């Protein structure tokens, strides 16, 4: 697994701390493929090269406890949706089965 975090806004010691926290979270959660996290003042983008989400499952991804993974909890995107609703952000999820997923969160709604 590889992981990359791109943050054009920050540099120095804080960027190293963010990279370390994000790297550990990715390692704890994901064991195959690549994860790329890009952060700007306006948007957060998280993409992976995993198995993706089948198109028939996309309408359900925010449902609490909905998962397609053995041992999954279905809490991740439900939590993201709750945070999005609280701050009135916009989320775009694109996925191709067998190619991964891309989640973009726009903070400037």
Beta strands, then each sheet from edge to edge (+ up, - down):
strand 1: 2-7
strand 2: 34-39
strand 3: 43-48
strand 4: 90-96
strand 5: 100-106
sheet 1: 1+ 2+ 3- 5+ 4-
end
